[in-house]
Amino acid sequence: MRIKVESVLSVISKPEFTTSKNDPNQKFYKIGIISGDEAGMLGCSEIVYGQVEAGNTYVFKGEYDAQWKSLRLTSATLKK
């Protein structure tokens, strides 16, 4: 099951991507986010990673995958 989500979050960091140990061509992207007094790292697509900048707030859309128990951000729109 996949659950769609939408949330307003501020980007606080963009660490370098990591690569798979089994396949060095497979890259994983994450961004540091903050919402209120809670902060953490969320996985995202390469497109989202390229669109966002630390210090800005965005409306993110994402998808929770129940099979893999993971949340991945799939789009970002700069909040005005």
C-alpha positions in Angstrom: 0.0 0.0 0.0 1.2 3.5 -0.8 -0.1 6.6 1.0 0.3 10.1 -0.4 1.3 12.9 1.9 1.7 16.7 1.7 3.5 18.8 4.3 5.2 22.2 4.7 8.8 21.8 5.7 11.9 23.9 5.9 15.1 22.6 4.4 18.1 22.9 6.8 20.7 20.8 5.0 21.6 19.0 1.8 24.2 16.3 2.5 26.1 14.6 -0.3 24.3 11.7 -1.9 25.3 8.2 -0.9 25.7 5.2 -3.2 24.7 1.6 -2.8 27.3 -0.9 -1.6 26.1 -3.4 -4.1 25.7 -1.0 -7.1 27.9 2.1 -7.1 25.7 3.6 -9.9 22.7 3.6 -7.6 22.5 6.9 -5.7 20.4 7.8 -2.6 19.4 11.4 -1.8 18.3 12.9 1.5 17.6 16.4 2.8 17.6 17.7 6.4 14.2 19.2 7.3 12.6 20.9 10.2 8.9 21.3 11.1 8.2 23.2 14.3 10.6 21.9 16.9 11.1 18.5 15.1 14.0 17.9 12.7 15.2 14.9 10.7 16.4 13.5 7.4 14.0 12.4 4.7 14.8 10.5 1.5 13.9 12.3 -1.8 14.2 11.9 -5.5 17.1 13.3 -7.4 14.8 15.9 -8.9 13.6 17.2 -5.5 17.2 17.2 -4.2 18.2 19.4 -7.2 15.3 21.8 -6.7 15.6 22.7 -3.0 18.0 25.0 -1.2 18.8 25.0 2.5 17.1 27.9 4.3 13.9 27.8 2.2 10.5 26.5 3.0 8.6 24.2 0.6 5.3 22.4 0.2 6.5 18.8 -0.2 4.5 15.9 -1.6 5.6 12.5 -0.8 4.7 8.8 -0.7 4.8 6.4 2.2 5.5 2.8 1.0 4.1 0.3 3.5 6.0 -2.6 2.1 9.4 -0.9 2.6 8.2 1.2 5.6 9.7 4.3 4.1 8.7 7.9 3.2 10.1 9.5 0.1 9.6 13.1 -1.0 8.5 13.2 -4.6 8.0 17.0 -5.3 8.7 20.4 -3.9 7.1 23.8 -4.4 8.7 26.9 -2.9 6.3 28.3 -0.3 5.6 32.0 -0.8 
